[in-house]
């Protein structure tokens, strides 16, 4: 599986995804290099599942 999920905290959070009072962002990196950011670990995990299923269906 080439989809990765990372928990970003503090200065590791990209500037454009920082919000007051927010200490954690979850980053999903797809096989094609596309990056997604979520405030919720549940939403990030759901994206990982979706991307993984897409990868499986794209392969012969």
N, CA, C and O atoms as a GROMACS GRO file, in nm:
protein
  240
    1UNK      N    1   0.085  -0.117   0.000
    1UNK     CA    2   0.000   0.000   0.000
    1UNK      C    3   0.089   0.124   0.000
    1UNK      O    4   0.176   0.138   0.085
    2UNK      N    5   0.066   0.210  -0.095
    2UNK     CA    6   0.151   0.328  -0.109
    2UNK      C    7   0.084   0.454  -0.055
    2UNK      O    8   0.131   0.565  -0.081
    3UNK      N    9  -0.024   0.439   0.019
    3UNK     CA   10  -0.089   0.554   0.082
    3UNK      C   11  -0.036   0.564   0.224
    3UNK      O   12  -0.031   0.464   0.296
    4UNK      N   13   0.004   0.685   0.265
    4UNK     CA   14   0.055   0.701   0.401
    4UNK      C   15  -0.027   0.804   0.478
    4UNK      O   16  -0.081   0.899   0.421
    5UNK      N   17  -0.034   0.782   0.608
    5UNK     CA   18  -0.104   0.872   0.699
    5UNK      C   19  -0.005   0.918   0.804
    5UNK      O   20   0.060   0.837   0.870
    6UNK      N   21   0.007   1.049   0.818
    6UNK     CA   22   0.100   1.106   0.917
    6UNK      C   23   0.026   1.204   1.006
    6UNK      O   24  -0.061   1.279   0.960
    7UNK      N   25   0.061   1.203   1.132
    7UNK     CA   26   0.008   1.302   1.226
    7UNK      C   27   0.110   1.415   1.235
    7UNK      O   28   0.226   1.392   1.270
    8UNK      N   29   0.067   1.535   1.203
    8UNK     CA   30   0.155   1.652   1.209
    8UNK      C   31   0.117   1.737   1.329
    8UNK      O   32  -0.001   1.756   1.358
    9UNK      N   33   0.219   1.787   1.399
    9UNK     CA   34   0.194   1.870   1.516
    9UNK      C   35   0.283   1.993   1.512
    9UNK      O   36   0.393   1.991   1.457
   10UNK      N   37   0.234   2.100   1.573
   10UNK     CA   38   0.313   2.222   1.588
   10UNK      C   39   0.364   2.277   1.456
   10UNK      O   40   0.286   2.297   1.362
   11UNK      N   41   0.494   2.301   1.449
   11UNK     CA   42   0.554   2.363   1.330
   11UNK      C   43   0.559   2.268   1.211
   11UNK      O   44   0.591   2.312   1.100
   12UNK      N   45   0.529   2.140   1.231
   12UNK     CA   46   0.523   2.046   1.118
   12UNK      C   47   0.397   2.066   1.035
   12UNK      O   48   0.390   2.022   0.920
   13UNK      N   49   0.298   2.134   1.092
   13UNK     CA   50   0.174   2.162   1.020
   13UNK      C   51   0.202   2.271   0.917
   13UNK      O   52   0.253   2.377   0.953
   14UNK      N   53   0.170   2.247   0.788
   14UNK     CA   54   0.192   2.350   0.687
   14UNK      C   55   0.117   2.479   0.724
   14UNK      O   56   0.005   2.475   0.775
   15UNK      N   57   0.179   2.590   0.697
   15UNK     CA   58   0.124   2.722   0.733
   15UNK      C   59  -0.022   2.737   0.690
   15UNK      O   60  -0.104   2.789   0.766
   16UNK      N   61  -0.054   2.694   0.569
   16UNK     CA   62  -0.190   2.713   0.517
   16UNK      C   63  -0.294   2.627   0.587
   16UNK      O   64  -0.414   2.646   0.567
   17UNK      N   65  -0.251   2.532   0.670
   17UNK     CA   66  -0.345   2.445   0.741
   17UNK      C   67  -0.346   2.471   0.892
   17UNK      O   68  -0.413   2.399   0.967
   18UNK      N   69  -0.274   2.572   0.936
   18UNK     CA   70  -0.271   2.606   1.079
   18UNK      C   71  -0.392   2.691   1.115
   18UNK      O   72  -0.432   2.781   1.041
   19UNK      N   73  -0.450   2.660   1.230
   19UNK     CA   74  -0.564   2.734   1.282
   19UNK      C   75  -0.539   2.762   1.430
   19UNK      O   76  -0.474   2.682   1.498
   20UNK      N   77  -0.589   2.873   1.482
   20UNK     CA   78  -0.573   2.902   1.625
   20UNK      C   79  -0.630   2.789   1.710
   20UNK      O   80  -0.742   2.742   1.686
   21UNK      N   81  -0.554   2.746   1.809
   21UNK     CA   82  -0.599   2.641   1.899
   21UNK      C   83  -0.586   2.500   1.845
   21UNK      O   84  -0.620   2.404   1.914
   22UNK      N   85  -0.538   2.487   1.723
   22UNK     CA   86  -0.525   2.354   1.661
   22UNK      C   87  -0.382   2.306   1.678
   22UNK      O   88  -0.287   2.373   1.638
   23UNK      N   89  -0.367   2.188   1.737
   23UNK     CA   90  -0.232   2.137   1.762
   23UNK      C   91  -0.196   2.019   1.674
   23UNK      O   92  -0.079   1.980   1.667
   24UNK      N   93  -0.295   1.961   1.605
   24UNK     CA   94  -0.270   1.842   1.525
   24UNK      C   95  -0.345   1.848   1.393
   24UNK      O   96  -0.461   1.891   1.388
   25UNK      N   97  -0.279   1.805   1.285
   25UNK     CA   98  -0.340   1.788   1.154
   25UNK      C   99  -0.294   1.652   1.103
   25UNK      O  100  -0.181   1.610   1.127
   26UNK      N  101  -0.383   1.583   1.032
   26UNK     CA  102  -0.349   1.453   0.976
   26UNK      C  103  -0.328   1.468   0.826
   26UNK      O  104  -0.414   1.521   0.755
   27UNK      N  105  -0.215   1.420   0.778
   27UNK     CA  106  -0.177   1.431   0.638
   27UNK      C  107  -0.185   1.294   0.572
   27UNK      O  108  -0.132   1.196   0.625
   28UNK      N  109  -0.252   1.288   0.458
   28UNK     CA  110  -0.261   1.166   0.378
   28UNK      C  111  -0.186   1.193   0.249
   28UNK      O  112  -0.213   1.290   0.178
   29UNK      N  113  -0.092   1.105   0.218
   29UNK     CA  114  -0.012   1.117   0.096
   29UNK      C  115  -0.044   0.998   0.005
   29UNK      O  116  -0.021   0.883   0.041
   30UNK      N  117  -0.098   1.029  -0.113
   30UNK     CA  118  -0.135   0.926  -0.210
   30UNK      C  119  -0.013   0.882  -0.289
   30UNK      O  120   0.090   0.949  -0.292
   31UNK      N  121  -0.027   0.768  -0.353
   31UNK     CA  122   0.082   0.711  -0.433
   31UNK      C  123   0.128   0.807  -0.543
   31UNK      O  124   0.247   0.811  -0.576
   32UNK      N  125   0.034   0.883  -0.600
   32UNK     CA  126   0.067   0.975  -0.709
   32UNK      C  127   0.127   1.108  -0.660
   32UNK      O  128   0.154   1.197  -0.740
   33UNK      N  129   0.148   1.120  -0.528
   33UNK     CA  130   0.208   1.240  -0.471
   33UNK      C  131   0.108   1.344  -0.423
   33UNK      O  132   0.147   1.445  -0.363
   34UNK      N  133  -0.019   1.320  -0.449
   34UNK     CA  134  -0.123   1.413  -0.403
   34UNK      C  135  -0.131   1.410  -0.250
   34UNK      O  136  -0.122   1.303  -0.190
   35UNK      N  137  -0.147   1.527  -0.190
   35UNK     CA  138  -0.151   1.538  -0.044
   35UNK      C  139  -0.285   1.595   0.001
   35UNK      O  140  -0.338   1.688  -0.059
   36UNK      N  141  -0.338   1.537   0.108
   36UNK     CA  142  -0.464   1.580   0.167
   36UNK      C  143  -0.440   1.606   0.315
   36UNK      O  144  -0.361   1.537   0.379
   37UNK      N  145  -0.509   1.706   0.371
   37UNK     CA  146  -0.496   1.738   0.513
   37UNK      C  147  -0.634   1.737   0.578
   37UNK      O  148  -0.731   1.785   0.521
   38UNK      N  149  -0.639   1.680   0.699
   38UNK     CA  150  -0.765   1.668   0.773
   38UNK      C  151  -0.744   1.707   0.918
   38UNK      O  152  -0.636   1.688   0.974
   39UNK      N  153  -0.848   1.763   0.979
   39UNK     CA  154  -0.845   1.794   1.121
   39UNK      C  155  -0.880   1.672   1.204
   39UNK      O  156  -0.845   1.663   1.322
   40UNK      N  157  -0.950   1.578   1.143
   40UNK     CA  158  -0.999   1.459   1.212
   40UNK      C  159  -0.922   1.335   1.167
   40UNK      O  160  -0.904   1.312   1.048
   41UNK      N  161  -0.878   1.256   1.264
   41UNK     CA  162  -0.810   1.130   1.232
   41UNK      C  163  -0.906   1.034   1.162
   41UNK      O  164  -0.864   0.957   1.076
   42UNK      N  165  -1.033   1.038   1.199
   42UNK     CA  166  -1.134   0.951   1.138
   42UNK      C  167  -1.150   0.984   0.990
   42UNK      O  168  -1.156   0.894   0.906
   43UNK      N  169  -1.158   1.112   0.956
   43UNK     CA  170  -1.170   1.154   0.816
   43UNK      C  171  -1.045   1.116   0.737
   43UNK      O  172  -1.055   1.072   0.623
   44UNK      N  173  -0.929   1.132   0.798
   44UNK     CA  174  -0.804   1.097   0.731
   44UNK      C  175  -0.798   0.947   0.705
   44UNK      O  176  -0.757   0.904   0.597
   45UNK      N  177  -0.838   0.867   0.803
   45UNK     CA  178  -0.837   0.722   0.786
   45UNK      C  179  -0.934   0.679   0.677
   45UNK      O  180  -0.905   0.586   0.601
   46UNK      N  181  -1.049   0.745   0.669
   46UNK     CA  182  -1.146   0.714   0.564
   46UNK      C  183  -1.086   0.744   0.426
   46UNK      O  184  -1.109   0.669   0.331
   47UNK      N  185  -1.011   0.852   0.415
   47UNK     CA  186  -0.946   0.887   0.287
   47UNK      C  187  -0.842   0.782   0.250
   47UNK      O  188  -0.828   0.747   0.133
   48UNK      N  189  -0.768   0.733   0.350
   48UNK     CA  190  -0.669   0.627   0.326
   48UNK      C  191  -0.738   0.504   0.268
   48UNK      O  192  -0.690   0.445   0.172
   49UNK      N  193  -0.851   0.466   0.326
   49UNK     CA  194  -0.926   0.350   0.278
   49UNK      C  195  -0.972   0.373   0.134
   49UNK      O  196  -0.958   0.286   0.049
   50UNK      N  197  -1.028   0.490   0.108
   50UNK     CA  198  -1.076   0.523  -0.027
   50UNK      C  199  -0.964   0.516  -0.129
   50UNK      O  200  -0.980   0.456  -0.235
   51UNK      N  201  -0.850   0.577  -0.098
   51UNK     CA  202  -0.737   0.577  -0.191
   51UNK      C  203  -0.682   0.436  -0.211
   51UNK      O  204  -0.644   0.399  -0.322
   52UNK      N  205  -0.677   0.358  -0.104
   52UNK     CA  206  -0.627   0.220  -0.114
   52UNK      C  207  -0.718   0.136  -0.203
   52UNK      O  208  -0.670   0.056  -0.284
   53UNK      N  209  -0.849   0.153  -0.186
   53UNK     CA  210  -0.944   0.079  -0.270
   53UNK      C  211  -0.932   0.121  -0.416
   53UNK      O  212  -0.943   0.037  -0.505
   54UNK      N  213  -0.910   0.250  -0.441
   54UNK     CA  214  -0.891   0.297  -0.578
   54UNK      C  215  -0.766   0.235  -0.640
   54UNK      O  216  -0.768   0.195  -0.756
   55UNK      N  217  -0.659   0.228  -0.563
   55UNK     CA  218  -0.535   0.167  -0.613
   55UNK      C  219  -0.558   0.021  -0.650
   55UNK      O  220  -0.511  -0.024  -0.755
   56UNK      N  221  -0.629  -0.051  -0.566
   56UNK     CA  222  -0.656  -0.193  -0.592
   56UNK      C  223  -0.739  -0.210  -0.719
   56UNK      O  224  -0.712  -0.300  -0.799
   57UNK      N  225  -0.840  -0.125  -0.738
   57UNK     CA  226  -0.927  -0.138  -0.855
   57UNK      C  227  -0.856  -0.092  -0.983
   57UNK      O  228  -0.895  -0.134  -1.092
   58UNK      N  229  -0.754  -0.007  -0.971
   58UNK     CA  230  -0.680   0.040  -1.088
   58UNK      C  231  -0.578  -0.061  -1.138
   58UNK      O  232  -0.535  -0.054  -1.253
   59UNK      N  233  -0.540  -0.155  -1.051
   59UNK     CA  234  -0.439  -0.254  -1.090
   59UNK      C  235  -0.507  -0.376  -1.152
   59UNK      O  236  -0.614  -0.416  -1.107
   60UNK      N  237  -0.444  -0.435  -1.256
   60UNK     CA  238  -0.505  -0.552  -1.323
   60UNK      C  239  -0.509  -0.674  -1.234
   60UNK      O  240  -0.557  -0.779  -1.276
   0.00000   0.00000   0.00000
